[in-house]
Amino acid sequence: QVQVVESGGGLVQAGDSLRLSCAASGRPFSSYGMGWFRQAPGQEREFVAALTWSSGRTYYADSVKGRFTIARDNDKNTEYLQMNSLKPEDTAVYYCAYRTNPWGSGWSRKDFYRYWGQGTQVTVSS
């Protein structure tokens, strides 16, 4: 069994920063990278950022480009989402997930990812 846990969410003011963490444990599995998604109340879960293992290439949604940074600490087997200049519209539950599907182009499709965490709430007040 695979467990994925996100942490680091909280309540901040507009302009503040937060760093989310994501770690997997349990049964080893193969993956090609990982991604962060978010879901605001009443909205679909949307892609935020992704990191590929093979090339280290990163992908970002236009709405967070230049403000968010995805990274991995190989020593700690932990991935991070550094979020700067937060805006009220960034308020959502943030999920991390691991891509186990090597086929298909792009990194924003939710069905490319198999192992998901339970999410961590990020609330940005104006």
C-alpha positions, 0 to 999 in steps of 0.5 A: 500500500502506498501512502501520500501525505501533503503538509504545510498548508495554512492561513496566510495573508495576500502576498505571503509565502508558504511551502507545501511538502509531499512524501510517499511511503509504503510499498515502493512504486515506479513513477515518472514524476509528480504533480501538484493540483488544487481544488477550490470549493465548487471547482474542478481539481486543476493542475498547478505544477509538475516535475519530471524525474528524468529531465528535471523539467518543470511545468506550471499552470499559467496562473502560478507561473513566476510565483510557485516553484516545484522541487524535490529533495532527493535525500529526503524523498520529498517534493515541495511546492514553494508558493510566493506572492500568494493571492486570495484566488490561490485558496484551495485544497492542494494535492500532490500525486505521482505520475505512473502513466508514461504515455500521453503528452503533457503533465496536467491530466489528472488521470496520468497520476495514480497515487494521491494524498488527502490534500492540505488546505491553503487559505489566503486572506485579502 
